[in-house]
Amino acid sequence: MVEQKKSWWQNHRPSKRRLIQVYAALLHNANIKGFVEGEIYTGPTKNVCVPGFNCYSCPAAVGACPLGALQNALASSCARAPYYVLGILMLFGLTLGRTICGWLCPLGLIQELVHKLPTPKLGKNRLTRALSWLKYVILGVFVIAIPLAYSVQSFPVPAFCKYICPAGTLEGAMGLLSNPGNTPYFSMLGILFTRKFVILVLILTACIFIYRAFCRFICPLGAIYGLFARLSLLGVKVEASKCTHCGRCVSHCKMDVRRVGDHECIHCGECEGVCPEKAISWKLGSIRLKSNEGTDKTAEKTRRARSIIAWIIALAVLAGVLWYYNRPLEESSDATAQQVQAEVTPPQYEEAILPETDDAPFDHEQGTAVADVPVEDDTPAGNEVGMRCPDFTVSLYSSDGERFALADTRGKPVVINFWATWCTPCVGELPYFQQLYDNYGEQIELVAIHSNLVTDDVQAFIDSEGLSIPFALDADGSVIQSLGGSTMLPMTVVLDRDGKIVYNKVGSVTYAQLESLVTPLLAEETMTPDDEREEAEIATVPIEDDTPVGNEVGMRCPDFTVSLYSSDGEQFALADTRGKPTVINFWATWCTPCVGELPYFQQLYDNYGEQIEVVAIHSNLVTDDVQAFIDSEGLTIPFALDADGSVIKSLGGSTLLPMTVVLDSGGSIVYNKVGSVTYAELESLIAPLL
């Protein structure tokens, strides 16, 4: 039995290369707690490129993907030369070359593990050798040409990452969506994700039958490292004096090599053992690192001792790295501290934390301070609509030490835009904020705050676009965090004259939306107690509601009429619901989060059906028998069809589902958001309206 186990282990134990691959994958993705938190790591090491192919957006990734960094740099090349990225790629190429592909690349490890599935395999042939040149075409078109073409328009398009990259889909998108806390984002997935998911499935399927199919046919990073094949210092080399050109090394290799060490060779070292003349060995330049010839016992013992010491050091380093990225952190940011303080401290006992004065130093390197200034208003500070926005101070671009302090804006509506140069939707909507600033700059305060992840010369970008909005930097990410944001951009927050949040959403906006948010706040007048009493007396007199119609909180919901399912021509008319709160749910049978939350709306309908109106409106994209689905689920909510999509559009929606809208008894919007909801959230929205 012992001999059988020993024999099994000898046949199945991982090779040294496999252990190093796993080790490298852990180093590339040391922030394992990112999967638990469902957030992307944005610490200081994220500014450094790792050697292997590893998605920046993977929750565990601790460094930047060199291919993504190259595309981003080329997209910004009109503003500055991509010295860093080109330099780091040359460094990796000249020292390691495609040894990175064979030993350090996490995606290479995934491909090799997938290839181990027991199926018939397709060996290399003339077709695979011809297809191996495809990756150079992809490098030229998607990594270089398209980003450079769009750079002329200052419109960054990392084409390979956006349209092809399987690592972005597998590690980034699926890594983030695997966290239950990110479930609402399922509704935001569109056709682009679907296409990339199909590409991922096709590539992984190809890897089952073809060894490292992605590396051989598609990977632009491997193509780049392949350009350094003749120059790289480390790798397997052939001693010409010993080689008899028998061809065993090439025939044994699973890659499309024509000779050992060419641009297709990943230096896995498997050809060493098949060379009858022992002509292949590992070399660092002209220095032989490992000989394929026999050694005496003393030398073998020395080599093993050194190997053990090296592994002990390596494991100690890995343990230290894993501890560093996954250690429990104290909530040290001012933003978090203020949020906690607002939750647990009565307003009358809040301690003042003021922005910089002569006696209160300001960290100019960080450029950010988040504080909670005591005010008479006892509205709790937070990031939800109706709460008071936590105070903050940020350093402005294009100024000599000037800052934007939220505390100084009281008495004016405030528009805060969180953006980044590398965020295509952010750049696309900046002209709308500029237009708003040009039209209402005397009546409002506006600031565009750049993410703490800076990959371009922000000031150069601002100057090139001719933008005059006040631009600032969220140097440590504390401002966006205090408002409930993360790494998802763009994000817009609108405050009223008293600093209370009236709008806080992730996603692009139009000028019309911005104007519809700001104009109602400009009409507000500060009233004295006598004015309030007079208004109260006037309010007792029935007058026609002059609340503007729109899709934002506080506006009157546009009227609509939709045909109901399970009825003979019956309709749901919003005009008939006046006097009762109304809950509108936009959903579809093909939307998994929509189906998952329907029981909550049913429960709300069962508990409050006499006091409120509820309607679930199906998308105009119908792919199933909706009535059959309703019957199979035993749902009794009124279900309707938005036949032409006009209803959801009138409320600012699109194809993103689910979406929930709540109206008060007068038909004014009190809640309008895309994303899943729970029963507790629905009940908390309805209870104050009853």
C-alpha positions as CSV (number, residue, x, y, z in Angstrom):
1,M,0.0,0.0,0.0
2,V,2.8,2.4,0.9
3,E,4.6,1.6,-2.3
4,Q,1.4,2.2,-4.3
5,K,0.9,5.6,-2.7
6,K,4.5,6.5,-3.3
7,S,4.2,5.4,-6.9
8,W,1.0,7.5,-7.3
9,W,2.7,10.5,-5.8
10,Q,5.7,10.1,-8.1
11,N,3.4,10.1,-11.1
12,H,1.1,12.9,-10.0
13,R,3.2,15.3,-8.0
14,P,3.4,18.8,-9.4
15,S,6.5,19.8,-11.3
16,K,8.8,22.6,-10.2
17,R,7.4,24.7,-13.1
18,R,3.8,24.1,-11.9
19,L,4.7,25.1,-8.4
20,I,6.3,28.3,-9.6
21,Q,3.2,29.0,-11.8
22,V,0.9,28.7,-8.8
23,Y,3.4,30.9,-6.7
24,A,3.4,33.6,-9.4
25,A,-0.4,33.5,-9.7
26,L,-0.7,34.1,-6.0
27,L,1.8,37.0,-6.1
28,H,-0.1,38.6,-9.0
29,N,-3.4,38.2,-7.1
30,A,-2.4,38.5,-3.4
31,N,-5.4,40.6,-2.4
32,I,-7.6,37.6,-1.9
33,K,-10.0,39.6,0.4
34,G,-11.0,41.5,-2.7
35,F,-13.3,38.5,-3.6
36,V,-14.9,38.7,-0.1
37,E,-15.4,42.5,-0.3
38,G,-16.3,42.5,-4.0
39,E,-14.1,45.5,-4.6
40,I,-11.0,46.2,-6.8
41,Y,-7.8,46.9,-5.0
42,T,-6.6,50.5,-5.8
43,G,-3.5,50.7,-3.5
44,P,-0.1,52.0,-4.4
45,T,1.2,48.8,-6.1
46,K,-1.6,49.1,-8.6
47,N,0.5,51.7,-10.4
48,V,3.1,49.0,-11.1
49,C,2.9,46.7,-14.0
50,V,3.2,42.9,-13.3
51,P,5.0,40.8,-15.9
52,G,2.2,38.3,-16.6
53,F,-1.2,38.6,-18.3
54,N,-3.5,39.5,-15.4
55,C,-6.6,41.7,-15.4
56,Y,-6.4,45.0,-13.5
57,S,-10.1,44.6,-12.6
58,C,-9.6,41.3,-10.9
59,P,-10.6,41.8,-7.2
60,A,-7.4,40.1,-6.1
61,A,-5.0,41.8,-8.5
62,V,-2.3,43.9,-6.8
63,G,-0.7,45.3,-10.0
64,A,-1.6,46.6,-13.4
65,C,-1.7,44.5,-16.5
66,P,1.1,45.6,-18.9
67,L,-1.1,45.2,-21.9
68,G,-3.9,47.3,-20.5
69,A,-1.4,49.9,-19.4
70,L,0.1,50.0,-22.9
71,Q,-3.3,50.6,-24.5
72,N,-4.1,53.3,-22.1
73,A,-0.7,54.9,-22.6
74,L,-1.1,54.9,-26.4
75,A,-4.6,56.3,-26.1
76,S,-3.0,59.3,-24.2
77,S,0.1,59.5,-26.4
78,C,-1.0,62.9,-27.9
79,A,-0.6,64.4,-24.4
80,R,2.6,62.5,-23.4
81,A,4.9,59.8,-24.6
82,P,4.3,56.4,-23.0
83,Y,7.9,56.1,-21.6
84,Y,7.1,54.1,-18.5
85,V,5.0,51.3,-20.1
86,L,7.4,50.9,-23.1
87,G,10.3,50.9,-20.7
88,I,8.8,48.3,-18.4
89,L,7.9,46.0,-21.4
90,M,11.4,46.3,-22.7
91,L,12.8,45.5,-19.3
92,F,10.6,42.4,-19.0
93,G,11.4,41.4,-22.6
94,L,15.1,41.8,-22.4
95,T,15.5,40.0,-19.1
96,L,12.9,37.2,-19.2
97,G,11.2,37.3,-22.6
98,R,8.6,34.5,-23.1
99,T,9.9,32.8,-20.0
100,I,7.2,34.9,-18.4
101,C,4.6,33.1,-20.5
102,G,5.8,29.6,-19.5
103,W,6.5,30.3,-15.8
104,L,4.8,33.4,-14.5
105,C,1.6,34.1,-16.4
106,P,-1.6,33.3,-14.4
107,L,-3.6,33.0,-17.6
108,G,-1.1,30.5,-19.0
109,L,-1.6,28.4,-15.8
110,I,-5.4,28.5,-16.3
111,Q,-5.0,27.3,-19.9
112,E,-2.7,24.4,-19.0
113,L,-5.1,23.2,-16.2
114,V,-8.1,23.4,-18.7
115,H,-6.1,21.4,-21.2
116,K,-5.7,18.6,-18.7
117,L,-9.4,17.7,-19.0
118,P,-9.5,14.1,-20.5
119,T,-10.5,14.7,-24.1
120,P,-9.0,14.0,-27.6
121,K,-6.3,16.6,-28.3
122,L,-5.4,18.4,-31.5
123,G,-1.7,18.5,-32.1
124,K,0.3,21.2,-33.9
125,N,0.2,21.3,-37.6
126,R,0.6,23.7,-40.5
127,L,-2.7,25.4,-39.7
128,T,-1.8,26.1,-36.1
129,R,1.6,27.4,-37.2
130,A,-0.1,29.8,-39.6
131,L,-2.6,30.9,-37.0
132,S,0.2,31.6,-34.5
133,W,0.9,34.8,-36.5
134,L,-2.6,36.0,-35.8
135,K,-1.6,37.4,-32.4
136,Y,0.7,39.9,-34.2
137,V,-2.2,41.1,-36.2
138,I,-4.3,41.5,-33.0
139,L,-1.3,43.4,-31.4
140,G,-1.1,45.8,-34.3
141,V,-4.8,46.4,-34.7
142,F,-6.4,46.2,-31.2
143,V,-3.5,47.2,-29.0
144,I,-1.7,49.8,-31.1
145,A,-3.7,51.1,-34.1
146,I,-7.2,51.6,-32.5
147,P,-6.0,53.3,-29.3
148,L,-3.7,55.5,-31.3
149,A,-6.5,56.4,-33.7
150,Y,-8.8,57.5,-30.9
151,S,-6.0,59.3,-29.1
152,V,-6.3,62.0,-31.7
153,Q,-9.8,62.7,-30.4
154,S,-8.7,62.5,-26.8
155,F,-11.1,59.5,-26.5
156,P,-9.4,56.5,-24.8
157,V,-10.4,53.2,-26.3
158,P,-8.4,50.2,-25.0
159,A,-9.7,48.0,-27.8
160,F,-8.3,44.7,-26.8
161,C,-9.4,45.0,-23.2
162,K,-12.8,46.3,-24.2
163,Y,-13.7,43.9,-27.0
164,I,-11.6,40.7,-26.7
165,C,-9.7,40.1,-23.4
166,P,-10.8,36.8,-21.8
167,A,-8.9,37.7,-18.6
168,G,-11.0,40.8,-18.2
169,T,-14.2,38.7,-18.4
170,L,-13.0,35.8,-16.3
171,E,-11.0,37.6,-13.6
172,G,-12.5,41.0,-13.7
173,A,-16.2,40.9,-14.5
174,M,-16.9,37.4,-13.2
175,G,-14.6,37.9,-10.3
176,L,-16.6,41.0,-9.2
177,L,-20.0,39.6,-10.0
178,S,-19.3,36.4,-8.0
179,N,-19.7,38.5,-4.9
180,P,-23.3,38.6,-3.6
181,G,-22.9,42.2,-2.7
182,N,-22.6,43.1,-6.4
183,T,-25.8,41.3,-7.5
184,P,-27.5,44.6,-8.5
185,Y,-24.9,45.1,-11.2
186,F,-26.2,42.0,-13.1
187,S,-28.9,44.3,-14.5
188,M,-26.2,46.6,-15.9
189,L,-24.7,43.9,-18.1
190,G,-25.2,44.6,-21.8
191,I,-24.4,43.2,-25.2
192,L,-20.7,44.0,-24.8
193,F,-20.4,41.7,-21.8
194,T,-22.4,39.0,-23.7
195,R,-20.0,39.1,-26.6
196,K,-17.0,39.0,-24.4
197,F,-18.5,36.1,-22.4
198,V,-19.0,34.2,-25.7
199,I,-15.4,34.9,-26.6
200,L,-14.2,33.6,-23.2
201,V,-16.2,30.4,-23.6
202,L,-14.8,29.8,-27.1
203,I,-11.2,30.4,-26.0
204,L,-11.6,28.1,-22.9
205,T,-13.2,25.4,-25.1
206,A,-10.3,25.7,-27.6
207,C,-7.8,25.3,-24.7
208,I,-9.4,22.0,-23.8
209,F,-8.4,20.5,-27.2
210,I,-5.4,22.7,-28.2
211,Y,-2.5,23.3,-25.8
212,R,-2.4,27.0,-24.8
213,A,-4.7,28.1,-27.6
214,F,-4.9,31.7,-26.4
215,C,-1.1,32.0,-26.0
216,R,-0.5,30.6,-29.5
217,F,-3.1,32.4,-31.5
218,I,-4.4,35.5,-29.7
219,C,-2.2,36.8,-26.9
220,P,-0.7,40.2,-27.8
221,L,1.5,40.2,-24.7
222,G,3.1,37.0,-25.8
223,A,3.6,38.6,-29.2
224,I,5.4,41.5,-27.6
225,Y,7.7,39.2,-25.5
226,G,8.3,37.1,-28.6
227,L,9.9,40.1,-30.3
228,F,12.7,39.8,-27.7
229,A,13.3,36.1,-28.4
230,R,16.9,36.6,-29.7
231,L,17.7,39.2,-27.0
232,S,16.3,37.9,-23.7
233,L,18.9,37.0,-21.1
234,L,17.0,34.1,-19.4
235,G,15.8,31.0,-21.2
236,V,16.7,27.6,-22.5
237,K,19.5,27.7,-25.0
238,V,21.0,25.2,-27.5
239,E,24.8,24.7,-27.6
240,A,25.4,24.6,-31.4
241,S,28.5,22.5,-31.0
242,K,26.5,19.6,-29.5
243,C,23.3,19.8,-31.5
244,T,22.9,17.2,-34.2
245,H,19.6,18.7,-35.6
246,C,17.7,15.5,-34.9
247,G,14.5,17.6,-34.4
248,R,13.4,15.8,-31.2
249,C,13.1,19.0,-29.2
250,V,10.8,20.6,-31.8
251,S,8.6,17.5,-32.3
252,H,8.2,17.1,-28.6
253,C,7.3,20.7,-28.0
254,K,3.5,21.5,-27.8
255,M,4.0,25.1,-29.0
256,D,4.4,26.1,-32.6
257,V,8.2,26.4,-32.4
258,R,10.5,25.9,-35.4
259,R,13.6,25.9,-33.2
260,V,14.3,26.1,-29.4
261,G,14.2,29.7,-28.2
262,D,12.4,31.2,-31.2
263,H,9.5,33.7,-30.8
264,E,7.0,30.9,-30.1
265,C,9.1,29.2,-27.4
266,I,7.8,29.8,-23.8
267,H,11.0,28.3,-22.3
268,C,9.1,25.6,-20.3
269,G,12.2,23.5,-20.4
270,E,10.5,20.2,-21.3
271,C,12.8,19.8,-24.3
272,E,15.8,19.4,-22.0
273,G,15.0,15.8,-21.1
274,V,14.4,14.6,-24.7
275,C,17.7,15.9,-26.2
276,P,20.0,12.8,-26.7
277,E,23.1,15.0,-26.9
278,K,22.3,17.1,-23.7
279,A,22.7,20.2,-25.9
280,I,19.9,22.2,-24.2
281,S,20.4,23.9,-20.9
282,W,19.2,26.9,-18.9
283,K,21.3,30.0,-19.3
284,L,21.3,33.6,-18.1
285,G,23.2,35.3,-20.9
286,S,26.4,33.3,-21.3
287,I,26.1,31.8,-17.7
288,R,24.8,28.3,-17.5
289,L,22.3,28.0,-14.7
290,K,21.4,24.3,-15.0
291,S,23.2,21.6,-16.9
292,N,21.4,18.7,-18.3
293,E,24.5,16.5,-17.8
294,G,25.0,14.3,-14.8
295,T,26.6,15.6,-11.6
296,D,28.3,13.9,-8.7
297,K,26.4,13.2,-5.4
298,T,28.1,16.0,-3.6
299,A,27.1,18.6,-6.2
300,E,23.6,17.1,-6.2
301,K,23.3,17.5,-2.4
302,T,24.5,21.1,-2.6
303,R,22.0,21.8,-5.3
304,R,19.1,20.3,-3.3
305,A,20.1,22.3,-0.2
306,R,20.2,25.5,-2.2
307,S,16.8,24.7,-3.7
308,I,15.3,24.1,-0.2
309,I,16.7,27.3,1.1
310,A,15.3,29.2,-2.0
311,W,11.8,27.7,-1.5
312,I,11.8,28.6,2.2
313,I,12.7,32.2,1.4
314,A,10.2,32.3,-1.4
315,L,7.4,31.0,0.8
316,A,8.3,33.4,3.5
317,V,8.0,36.3,1.0
318,L,4.7,35.0,-0.2
319,A,3.3,34.7,3.3
320,G,4.4,38.3,4.0
321,V,2.8,39.6,0.8
322,L,-0.4,37.7,1.5
323,W,-0.5,39.1,5.1
324,Y,0.2,42.6,3.9
325,Y,-2.7,42.7,1.4
326,N,-5.2,40.7,3.5
327,R,-4.5,42.0,7.0
328,P,-7.4,43.5,8.8
329,L,-7.3,47.3,8.6
330,E,-8.6,49.8,11.1
331,E,-11.1,52.2,9.7
332,S,-8.6,55.1,9.6
333,S,-10.0,57.3,6.8
334,D,-11.7,60.5,7.9
335,A,-14.7,59.7,5.7
336,T,-15.4,56.4,7.4
337,A,-14.9,57.9,10.8
338,Q,-17.3,60.6,10.1
339,Q,-19.9,58.2,8.8
340,V,-19.6,56.1,11.9
341,Q,-19.7,59.3,14.1
342,A,-22.9,60.4,12.3
343,E,-24.5,57.0,13.1
344,V,-23.6,56.7,16.8
345,T,-23.3,60.3,18.0
346,P,-26.3,62.6,18.7
347,P,-26.0,65.8,16.7
348,Q,-25.9,68.0,19.7
349,Y,-22.8,66.3,20.9
350,E,-20.9,66.1,17.5
351,E,-17.3,67.4,17.8
352,A,-16.2,69.8,15.2
353,I,-13.7,68.6,12.7
354,L,-12.9,71.7,10.6
355,P,-11.0,72.1,7.4
356,E,-7.6,73.6,7.4
357,T,-7.1,76.9,9.3
358,D,-4.0,78.6,10.4
359,D,-4.0,76.2,13.4
360,A,-5.3,73.1,11.6
361,P,-2.8,71.7,9.1
362,F,-3.9,70.4,5.7
363,D,-2.2,67.5,4.0
364,H,-1.2,68.9,0.7
365,E,0.3,65.7,-0.5
366,Q,-3.0,63.8,0.1
367,G,-5.0,66.9,-1.0
368,T,-8.1,65.6,0.7
369,A,-9.8,66.1,4.0
370,V,-13.3,64.8,4.9
371,A,-14.9,66.3,8.0
372,D,-18.3,66.8,9.6
373,V,-18.9,70.4,10.5
374,P,-21.5,71.0,13.2
375,V,-24.6,72.8,12.0
376,E,-27.9,73.5,13.4
377,D,-29.6,71.1,11.1
378,D,-29.8,67.7,12.8
379,T,-30.2,65.8,9.5
380,P,-27.9,62.8,9.7
381,A,-24.8,62.8,7.5
382,G,-24.6,60.0,5.0
383,N,-24.8,59.1,1.3
384,E,-28.5,58.5,0.7
385,V,-31.0,61.0,-0.8
386,G,-32.2,63.3,2.0
387,M,-29.1,62.9,4.1
388,R,-26.6,65.7,4.7
389,C,-23.5,65.3,2.6
390,P,-20.3,64.7,4.6
391,D,-18.1,67.8,4.4
392,F,-14.8,67.5,2.5
393,T,-11.9,69.6,1.2
394,V,-10.0,68.8,-1.9
395,S,-7.0,70.5,-3.7
396,L,-7.8,72.0,-7.1
397,Y,-5.9,71.7,-10.3
398,S,-4.8,74.8,-12.1
399,S,-4.4,76.7,-8.9
400,D,-1.6,77.7,-6.4
401,G,-2.7,75.8,-3.4
402,E,-6.4,76.6,-3.8
403,R,-9.0,74.2,-2.5
404,F,-12.6,73.4,-2.8
405,A,-14.3,73.2,0.6
406,L,-17.9,71.9,0.7
407,A,-18.5,73.9,3.9
408,D,-18.0,77.1,1.9
409,T,-20.8,76.3,-0.5
410,R,-23.8,76.6,1.8
411,G,-26.6,78.6,0.3
412,K,-26.0,77.3,-3.2
413,P,-26.9,74.0,-4.9
414,V,-23.8,71.9,-5.5
415,V,-23.0,69.5,-8.3
416,I,-20.2,67.0,-7.7
417,N,-18.9,64.8,-10.6
418,F,-16.6,61.9,-10.0
419,W,-14.6,61.1,-13.1
420,A,-11.2,59.9,-14.5
421,T,-9.4,60.4,-17.8
422,W,-9.3,56.7,-18.4
423,C,-13.1,56.4,-18.0
424,T,-14.7,56.7,-21.5
425,P,-18.2,57.6,-20.3
426,C,-16.7,60.2,-17.9
427,V,-14.9,61.9,-20.7
428,G,-18.0,61.8,-22.8
429,E,-20.2,63.6,-20.3
430,L,-17.7,66.3,-19.3
431,P,-19.1,68.8,-21.9
432,Y,-22.5,68.6,-20.2
433,F,-21.0,69.7,-16.9
434,Q,-19.1,72.5,-18.7
435,Q,-22.4,73.6,-20.3
436,L,-24.1,73.6,-16.9
437,Y,-21.2,75.6,-15.4
438,D,-21.4,78.1,-18.2
439,N,-25.2,78.6,-17.8
440,Y,-25.5,78.5,-14.0
441,G,-22.0,79.1,-12.7
442,E,-23.2,82.2,-10.7
443,Q,-26.0,80.4,-9.1
444,I,-24.5,77.0,-8.3
445,E,-21.2,75.4,-7.2
446,L,-19.7,72.7,-9.4
447,V,-16.6,70.5,-9.0
448,A,-15.3,67.6,-11.0
449,I,-13.2,65.3,-8.8
450,H,-10.7,63.0,-10.4
451,S,-10.3,59.4,-9.1
452,N,-7.2,58.7,-7.0
453,L,-6.1,56.4,-9.7
454,V,-4.2,58.7,-12.0
455,T,-2.7,57.2,-15.2
456,D,-2.5,60.4,-17.3
457,D,-1.5,64.0,-17.1
458,V,-4.9,65.3,-15.8
459,Q,-3.9,69.0,-16.2
460,A,-2.8,68.5,-19.7
461,F,-6.1,66.8,-20.5
462,I,-8.1,69.6,-19.0
463,D,-6.1,72.2,-21.0
464,S,-6.4,70.2,-24.2
465,E,-10.2,70.1,-23.8
466,G,-10.5,73.8,-22.9
467,L,-12.6,73.0,-19.8
468,S,-13.0,75.7,-17.2
469,I,-14.9,73.7,-14.5
470,P,-13.1,73.6,-11.1
471,F,-11.2,70.3,-11.2
472,A,-9.9,68.6,-8.1
473,L,-8.3,65.3,-7.0
474,D,-9.6,62.8,-4.6
475,A,-6.1,61.8,-3.6
476,D,-6.9,59.0,-1.2
477,G,-10.3,58.0,-2.4
478,S,-12.0,59.1,0.8
479,V,-14.4,61.6,-0.7
480,I,-16.1,59.1,-3.1
481,Q,-16.1,56.5,-0.4
482,S,-17.9,58.9,2.0
483,L,-20.6,59.2,-0.6
484,G,-21.0,55.4,-1.0
485,G,-19.0,55.2,-4.2
486,S,-16.2,52.9,-5.1
487,T,-14.2,52.4,-8.3
488,M,-17.3,52.6,-10.6
489,L,-17.4,55.8,-12.6
490,P,-18.8,58.2,-13.6
491,M,-20.8,59.2,-10.5
492,T,-22.8,62.3,-9.9
493,V,-24.0,63.8,-6.7
494,V,-26.3,66.9,-6.4
495,L,-26.9,68.8,-3.2
496,D,-29.5,71.4,-2.3
497,R,-28.7,74.8,-0.7
498,D,-28.5,73.2,2.7
499,G,-26.0,70.5,1.7
500,K,-28.6,67.7,1.6
501,I,-28.3,65.1,-1.1
502,V,-31.1,65.1,-3.8
503,Y,-29.3,62.9,-6.3
504,N,-26.5,60.3,-5.9
505,K,-26.0,57.8,-8.7
506,V,-23.4,55.9,-10.7
507,G,-23.8,56.2,-14.4
508,S,-23.7,58.7,-17.2
509,V,-26.0,61.8,-17.3
510,T,-27.1,64.2,-20.0
511,Y,-27.3,67.9,-19.9
512,A,-31.1,67.7,-19.8
513,Q,-30.9,65.5,-16.7
514,L,-28.4,67.9,-15.0
515,E,-30.5,70.9,-15.7
516,S,-33.7,69.2,-14.5
517,L,-31.9,68.4,-11.2
518,V,-30.5,71.9,-10.7
519,T,-33.4,74.2,-11.8
520,P,-35.8,73.2,-9.1
521,L,-33.2,74.0,-6.5
522,L,-32.6,77.5,-7.9
523,A,-36.3,78.3,-7.3
524,E,-36.1,77.6,-3.6
525,E,-36.2,80.6,-1.3
526,T,-35.2,80.8,2.3
527,M,-38.4,81.4,4.3
528,T,-38.9,83.0,7.7
529,P,-41.3,81.4,10.2
530,D,-44.0,83.9,9.2
531,D,-43.5,82.9,5.5
532,E,-43.9,79.2,6.5
533,R,-47.1,80.0,8.4
534,E,-48.4,81.9,5.4
535,E,-47.5,79.1,3.1
536,A,-49.2,76.6,5.4
537,E,-52.4,78.7,5.3
538,I,-52.2,78.9,1.5
539,A,-51.6,75.1,1.3
540,T,-55.0,74.5,2.9
541,V,-56.6,76.0,-0.2
542,P,-56.9,73.5,-3.1
543,I,-54.7,74.6,-6.0
544,E,-53.6,72.9,-9.1
545,D,-50.2,71.1,-8.6
546,D,-47.5,72.9,-10.5
547,T,-44.8,70.4,-9.6
548,P,-42.7,69.9,-12.8
549,V,-43.1,66.6,-14.6
550,G,-39.9,64.5,-14.9
551,N,-38.1,61.4,-13.7
552,E,-36.1,62.8,-10.8
553,V,-37.0,62.6,-7.1
554,G,-39.4,65.4,-6.2
555,M,-40.8,65.7,-9.7
556,R,-44.3,64.6,-10.7
557,C,-44.3,61.2,-12.5
558,P,-45.4,61.5,-16.2
559,D,-48.9,59.9,-16.6
560,F,-49.1,56.7,-18.6
561,T,-51.6,53.9,-19.3
562,V,-50.5,50.3,-19.9
563,S,-52.5,47.1,-20.8
564,L,-52.6,44.5,-18.1
565,Y,-52.0,40.8,-18.4
566,S,-54.7,38.3,-17.2
567,S,-57.5,40.6,-18.1
568,D,-59.9,41.3,-20.9
569,G,-58.7,44.7,-22.1
570,E,-58.2,46.2,-18.7
571,Q,-55.6,48.8,-18.2
572,F,-53.5,50.4,-15.5
573,A,-53.8,54.2,-15.6
574,L,-51.5,56.2,-13.4
575,A,-53.9,59.0,-13.3
576,D,-56.4,56.8,-11.4
577,T,-54.0,56.1,-8.6
578,R,-54.0,59.6,-7.1
579,G,-54.5,59.5,-3.3
580,K,-52.5,56.3,-2.9
581,P,-48.7,55.7,-2.9
582,T,-47.7,53.8,-6.0
583,V,-44.9,51.2,-6.5
584,I,-43.8,50.6,-10.1
585,N,-41.5,47.7,-10.9
586,F,-39.9,47.4,-14.3
587,W,-38.8,43.8,-15.0
588,A,-38.4,41.0,-17.6
589,T,-38.6,37.2,-17.5
590,W,-35.0,37.0,-18.9
591,C,-33.6,39.2,-16.2
592,T,-32.4,37.0,-13.3
593,P,-32.3,39.7,-10.6
594,C,-35.8,40.8,-11.7
595,V,-37.2,37.3,-11.2
596,G,-35.4,37.0,-7.9
597,E,-37.0,40.1,-6.4
598,L,-40.6,39.5,-7.6
599,P,-41.6,37.7,-4.3
600,Y,-40.8,40.9,-2.4
601,F,-43.2,42.9,-4.5
602,Q,-45.8,40.1,-4.0
603,Q,-45.3,40.3,-0.3
604,L,-45.7,44.1,-0.3
605,Y,-48.8,43.7,-2.4
606,D,-50.2,41.1,0.0
607,N,-49.5,43.3,3.1
608,Y,-50.4,46.7,1.8
609,G,-52.6,46.1,-1.2
610,E,-55.5,48.0,0.2
611,Q,-53.4,51.1,1.0
612,I,-51.1,51.3,-2.1
613,E,-51.0,50.6,-5.8
614,V,-48.5,48.1,-7.2
615,V,-47.8,47.3,-10.9
616,A,-45.0,45.2,-12.4
617,I,-44.4,46.4,-16.0
618,H,-42.6,44.0,-18.3
619,S,-40.0,45.2,-20.8
620,N,-41.0,45.6,-24.4
621,L,-38.4,42.9,-25.2
622,V,-40.5,39.8,-24.7
623,T,-38.7,36.4,-25.2
624,D,-40.9,34.1,-23.2
625,D,-44.6,33.5,-22.5
626,V,-45.0,36.1,-19.7
627,Q,-48.5,35.0,-18.8
628,A,-47.4,31.4,-18.4
629,F,-44.5,32.5,-16.2
630,I,-46.9,34.6,-14.0
631,D,-49.2,31.6,-13.6
632,S,-46.4,29.2,-12.9
633,E,-45.1,31.5,-10.1
634,G,-48.5,32.0,-8.6
635,L,-48.1,35.8,-8.6
636,T,-51.2,38.1,-8.1
637,I,-49.6,41.5,-8.6
638,P,-51.0,43.5,-11.5
639,F,-48.7,42.8,-14.4
640,A,-48.5,45.0,-17.5
641,L,-46.6,45.4,-20.7
642,D,-44.5,48.5,-21.7
643,A,-45.3,47.7,-25.4
644,D,-43.1,50.3,-27.0
645,G,-40.7,51.1,-24.1
646,S,-42.1,54.6,-23.7
647,V,-43.0,54.3,-20.0
648,I,-39.5,53.3,-18.8
649,K,-38.0,55.9,-21.0
650,S,-40.3,58.6,-19.6
651,L,-38.8,57.7,-16.2
652,G,-35.2,58.0,-17.3
653,G,-34.7,54.2,-17.7
654,S,-33.4,52.2,-20.6
655,T,-32.6,48.5,-21.0
656,L,-31.1,48.2,-17.5
657,L,-33.3,46.1,-15.3
658,P,-34.7,45.8,-12.6
659,M,-35.8,49.3,-12.0
660,T,-38.1,50.5,-9.2
661,V,-40.0,53.7,-8.9
662,V,-42.0,54.8,-5.8
663,L,-44.6,57.7,-5.9
664,D,-46.3,59.4,-3.0
665,S,-50.1,59.8,-2.9
666,G,-49.8,63.0,-5.0
667,G,-47.9,61.2,-7.8
668,S,-44.5,62.8,-7.0
669,I,-41.4,60.6,-7.3
670,V,-39.7,59.6,-3.9
671,Y,-37.5,56.8,-5.3
672,N,-36.2,56.0,-8.8
673,K,-33.3,53.6,-9.1
674,V,-31.9,50.8,-11.2
675,G,-30.9,47.7,-9.2
676,S,-32.4,45.0,-7.0
677,V,-34.3,45.8,-3.9
678,T,-35.3,43.8,-0.8
679,Y,-38.6,43.6,1.0
680,A,-37.2,45.6,3.9
681,E,-36.2,48.4,1.5
682,L,-39.6,48.4,-0.2
683,E,-41.4,48.5,3.2
684,S,-39.1,51.3,4.4
685,L,-40.0,53.4,1.3
686,I,-43.7,52.8,1.7
687,A,-44.2,53.1,5.4
688,P,-43.6,56.9,5.6
689,L,-46.1,57.5,2.8
690,L,-49.1,55.8,4.5
